[in-house]
């Protein structure tokens, strides 16, 4: 029997922000069957940064993203040295 993929719930706290002149997309989501939220920040080049930790609330996830961007600066999310490229790209 093939198991169906769960529906994904996207938080209303997901948003686009501009930090130091660079646009970022803060994506907060969870599986419909899960209680905890996942956090992903996508930079202007489409590079995705996903947190290992999960969050009890979407507000907590959004605050963690904003805090990380403000503390580390936008450039920290755009460095090429912390990106693992998929084959064929």
HUCORSUL-V517492 format. One record per backbone hydrogen bond with DSSP energy under -0.5 kcal/mol. NH is the residue of the N-H (numbers start at 1). CO is the residue of the C=O. E is the energy in kcal/mol with one decimal. If there is no record, write none. Layout:
BEGIN
nh = {NH | NH}
co = {CO | CO}
e = {E | E}
END
This chain:
BEGIN
nh = {9 | 10 | 11 | 14 | 15 | 17 | 19 | 19 | 22 | 24 | 25 | 26 | 26 | 27 | 27 | 28 | 29 | 30 | 32 | 34 | 37 | 38 | 40 | 41 | 42 | 43 | 46 | 49 | 50 | 51 | 55 | 61 | 62 | 63 | 64 | 65 | 66 | 67 | 68 | 69 | 70 | 71 | 72 | 73 | 76 | 77 | 77 | 78 | 79 | 82 | 83 | 85 | 89}
co = {30 | 8 | 28 | 11 | 26 | 24 | 17 | 22 | 19 | 17 | 42 | 15 | 24 | 25 | 40 | 26 | 38 | 9 | 7 | 31 | 55 | 29 | 27 | 49 | 25 | 47 | 43 | 41 | 48 | 39 | 37 | 57 | 58 | 59 | 60 | 61 | 62 | 63 | 64 | 65 | 66 | 67 | 68 | 69 | 73 | 73 | 74 | 75 | 75 | 79 | 80 | 83 | 86}
e = {-3.4 | -0.5 | -2.8 | -1.4 | -1.7 | -2.6 | -0.5 | -2.6 | -2.3 | -3.0 | -2.4 | -3.6 | -0.5 | -0.7 | -3.4 | -0.5 | -1.6 | -1.9 | -3.2 | -1.9 | -3.3 | -3.6 | -2.3 | -2.6 | -2.5 | -2.2 | -2.1 | -2.4 | -0.5 | -2.2 | -2.5 | -1.7 | -2.4 | -2.5 | -1.9 | -2.0 | -2.4 | -2.5 | -2.3 | -2.5 | -2.7 | -2.8 | -2.6 | -1.9 | -0.8 | -0.6 | -1.3 | -1.4 | -0.6 | -0.6 | -1.2 | -0.7 | -1.3}
END
